[in-house]
Amino acid sequence: MLTQYQEARREVRAGVLEIVQILMKVNKEALKSIEASDASRLQELRKSLKPVHKKTEEIDNKLVVIFARYTPEARDLREMVSYLKITSGLNRIKASMNSYIKNMQGMLTEDNVAILQSIKESLSINRCTIHAFEKTVEMFQTFDDNERIRNLATGIDVEYAKTDDIYALLEKSVIQKMHEADGRAEEYFNLLKYIRKNLKIIDRLDSVAQRIIFARMGGKL
């Protein structure tokens, strides 16, 4: 039977995992909606992000209670502090995702075939991010397996590196289109800005992965 302290730790970890799964689901649905050029569906998805901030606040409050009531020892304290950092990172992912989806709503209504083509080409970044989300979820689900979470973190690093390569090629293509555009260069400039916002999601997922490793094995936070 779990002690009250063990149960509290389990609830915190489960709560963090739930938030990651919410963000992953929205990211997957956003990809489908952009592929289908469904701007109205993107509006609904933004509403799905609203509970994230409240849920992270609830987790942070539970962590404060754990610190006050149970005074965790070094290893457990390391895990709890990691969750405080992770919830902050998840809120930033939510903000980046909300901004990206909002901007894609506007872009999908543009009467510009070249812009829409560039958006479709950029979705390789979204697919890498989804793979990173899936690996992050598995890191929480296999939390007690140090070797497995190291391998998963490495996999997230690989997906992150792919997005840098994808963006570099896409940027070159968009800049070329920008030069050829007749008075619409600002649209291409904005598109690159929005895609960079999207890149922040996998950047922060990579940070979350490192904090999970810290929670398990220590090192640098």
C-alpha positions as CSV (number, residue, x, y, z in Angstrom):
1,M,0.0,0.0,0.0
2,L,1.3,3.4,-0.9
3,T,2.1,5.9,1.9
4,Q,0.5,9.4,1.7
5,Y,3.9,10.7,0.5
6,Q,4.2,8.1,-2.2
7,E,0.7,8.7,-3.3
8,A,1.3,12.5,-3.5
9,R,4.4,11.9,-5.7
10,R,2.5,9.6,-7.9
11,E,-0.3,12.2,-8.4
12,V,2.2,14.9,-9.3
13,R,3.9,12.7,-11.9
14,A,0.5,11.6,-13.3
15,G,-0.6,15.2,-13.5
16,V,2.5,16.3,-15.4
17,L,2.0,13.4,-17.8
18,E,-1.7,14.4,-18.4
19,I,-0.6,17.9,-19.4
20,V,2.0,16.5,-21.8
21,Q,-0.7,14.3,-23.3
22,I,-3.1,17.2,-23.7
23,L,-0.4,19.3,-25.5
24,M,0.5,16.3,-27.7
25,K,-3.1,15.7,-28.7
26,V,-3.6,19.4,-29.6
27,N,-0.4,19.3,-31.7
28,K,-1.5,16.2,-33.6
29,E,-5.0,17.7,-34.3
30,A,-3.4,21.0,-35.4
31,L,-1.3,19.1,-37.9
32,K,-4.3,17.4,-39.3
33,S,-6.2,20.7,-39.5
34,I,-3.4,22.6,-41.2
35,E,-3.0,19.7,-43.7
36,A,-6.7,20.0,-44.5
37,S,-6.6,23.9,-44.5
38,D,-9.3,23.8,-41.8
39,A,-8.9,27.2,-40.1
40,S,-12.2,26.9,-38.1
41,R,-11.0,23.7,-36.5
42,L,-7.8,25.5,-35.3
43,Q,-10.0,28.0,-33.4
44,E,-11.6,25.0,-31.5
45,L,-8.1,23.6,-30.7
46,R,-7.0,26.8,-29.1
47,K,-9.8,26.4,-26.6
48,S,-8.5,23.0,-25.8
49,L,-5.3,24.6,-24.5
50,K,-7.0,26.8,-21.9
51,P,-7.0,24.2,-19.1
52,V,-3.2,23.8,-19.2
53,H,-2.4,26.8,-17.1
54,K,-4.9,25.8,-14.3
55,K,-3.5,22.2,-14.3
56,T,0.1,23.4,-14.0
57,E,-0.9,25.7,-11.1
58,E,-2.6,22.7,-9.3
59,I,0.6,20.7,-9.7
60,D,2.7,23.5,-8.4
61,N,0.4,23.8,-5.4
62,K,0.7,20.1,-4.7
63,L,4.5,20.4,-4.8
64,V,4.4,23.2,-2.3
65,V,2.4,21.0,0.0
66,I,4.8,18.1,-0.4
67,F,7.8,20.3,0.4
68,A,6.0,21.6,3.6
69,R,4.5,18.4,4.8
70,Y,7.0,15.7,3.9
71,T,10.4,17.5,3.7
72,P,11.7,15.3,0.9
73,E,15.2,13.9,1.1
74,A,17.8,14.8,-1.5
75,R,16.8,12.4,-4.3
76,D,13.1,13.0,-3.9
77,L,13.7,16.7,-3.6
78,R,15.5,16.7,-6.9
79,E,12.5,15.1,-8.6
80,M,10.1,17.6,-7.1
81,V,12.2,20.6,-8.1
82,S,12.4,19.2,-11.6
83,Y,8.6,19.1,-11.8
84,L,8.5,22.8,-10.9
85,K,10.8,23.5,-13.9
86,I,8.8,21.2,-16.1
87,T,5.5,22.8,-15.4
88,S,7.0,26.2,-16.3
89,G,8.3,24.7,-19.6
90,L,4.9,23.2,-20.3
91,N,3.2,26.6,-19.9
92,R,5.7,28.1,-22.4
93,I,5.0,25.3,-24.8
94,K,1.2,26.0,-24.5
95,A,1.9,29.7,-25.2
96,S,4.0,29.0,-28.2
97,M,1.4,26.5,-29.5
98,N,-1.5,28.9,-29.0
99,S,0.4,31.7,-30.9
100,Y,1.3,29.3,-33.7
101,I,-2.2,28.0,-34.1
102,K,-3.7,31.5,-34.0
103,N,-1.2,32.7,-36.7
104,M,-1.9,29.6,-38.9
105,Q,-5.6,30.4,-38.8
106,G,-4.9,33.7,-40.5
107,M,-2.4,32.3,-42.9
108,L,-4.7,29.6,-44.1
109,T,-7.2,32.2,-45.2
110,E,-4.7,34.0,-47.4
111,D,-5.3,33.8,-51.2
112,N,-1.7,32.9,-51.9
113,V,-0.9,29.4,-53.3
114,A,2.9,29.8,-52.7
115,I,2.3,30.7,-49.0
116,L,0.0,27.7,-48.6
117,Q,2.6,25.4,-50.2
118,S,5.3,26.7,-47.9
119,I,3.1,26.0,-44.9
120,K,2.6,22.4,-46.1
121,E,6.3,22.0,-46.5
122,S,6.9,23.3,-43.0
123,L,4.7,20.6,-41.4
124,S,7.7,18.3,-41.3
125,I,8.7,20.3,-38.3
126,N,5.3,19.5,-36.7
127,R,5.8,15.8,-37.3
128,C,9.2,15.9,-35.6
129,T,7.6,17.7,-32.7
130,I,4.9,15.0,-32.4
131,H,7.6,12.3,-32.3
132,A,9.3,14.2,-29.5
133,F,6.0,14.5,-27.6
134,E,5.5,10.7,-27.9
135,K,9.0,10.1,-26.6
136,T,8.4,12.5,-23.7
137,V,5.2,10.7,-22.8
138,E,7.1,7.4,-22.8
139,M,9.8,8.9,-20.6
140,F,7.2,9.5,-17.9
141,Q,5.7,6.1,-18.4
142,T,9.0,4.3,-18.0
143,F,10.3,6.7,-15.4
144,D,12.1,4.0,-13.3
145,D,14.1,2.7,-16.3
146,N,17.2,4.9,-16.5
147,E,18.6,3.4,-19.7
148,R,15.2,3.7,-21.5
149,I,14.8,7.3,-20.6
150,R,18.3,8.1,-21.7
151,N,17.6,6.5,-25.1
152,L,14.3,8.4,-25.4
153,A,16.0,11.7,-24.6
154,T,18.6,10.9,-27.3
155,G,15.7,10.3,-29.7
156,I,14.2,13.7,-28.8
157,D,17.6,15.3,-29.5
158,V,17.6,13.7,-33.0
159,E,14.1,15.0,-33.8
160,Y,15.2,18.5,-32.6
161,A,18.3,18.4,-34.9
162,K,16.0,17.4,-37.8
163,T,13.9,20.5,-37.3
164,D,17.0,22.8,-37.6
165,D,17.8,21.2,-41.0
166,I,14.2,21.4,-42.2
167,Y,14.0,25.1,-41.2
168,A,17.2,26.0,-42.9
169,L,16.0,24.5,-46.2
170,L,12.5,26.0,-45.8
171,E,14.0,29.5,-45.0
172,K,16.0,29.4,-48.2
173,S,12.9,28.5,-50.2
174,V,10.7,31.1,-48.6
175,I,13.3,33.9,-49.0
176,Q,13.5,33.0,-52.7
177,K,9.7,33.3,-53.0
178,M,9.9,36.5,-51.0
179,H,12.2,38.1,-53.6
180,E,9.8,37.0,-56.4
181,A,6.7,38.2,-54.6
182,D,5.0,41.3,-55.9
183,G,4.4,43.5,-52.9
184,R,3.7,40.6,-50.6
185,A,7.1,40.1,-49.0
186,E,5.7,40.8,-45.6
187,E,3.5,37.7,-45.7
188,Y,6.6,35.5,-46.2
189,F,8.5,37.3,-43.5
190,N,5.6,36.7,-41.1
191,L,5.4,33.0,-42.1
192,L,9.1,32.5,-41.1
193,K,8.4,34.3,-37.8
194,Y,5.5,32.0,-37.1
195,I,7.4,28.8,-38.0
196,R,10.2,29.9,-35.6
197,K,7.6,30.2,-32.9
198,N,6.6,26.6,-33.7
199,L,10.3,25.6,-33.4
200,K,10.2,26.7,-29.8
201,I,7.9,23.9,-28.9
202,I,10.4,21.1,-29.6
203,D,13.2,23.2,-28.1
204,R,11.3,23.3,-24.8
205,L,10.4,19.6,-25.1
206,D,14.1,18.9,-25.3
207,S,14.5,20.9,-22.1
208,V,11.7,18.9,-20.4
209,A,13.5,15.7,-21.4
210,Q,16.7,16.9,-19.7
211,R,14.8,17.7,-16.6
212,I,13.3,14.2,-16.5
213,I,16.8,12.8,-16.6
214,F,17.9,15.2,-13.8
215,A,14.9,14.0,-11.7
216,R,16.1,10.4,-12.1
217,M,19.8,10.6,-12.2
218,G,20.9,14.1,-11.2
219,G,23.5,16.1,-13.1
220,K,22.8,19.7,-14.2
221,L,19.4,21.2,-14.2
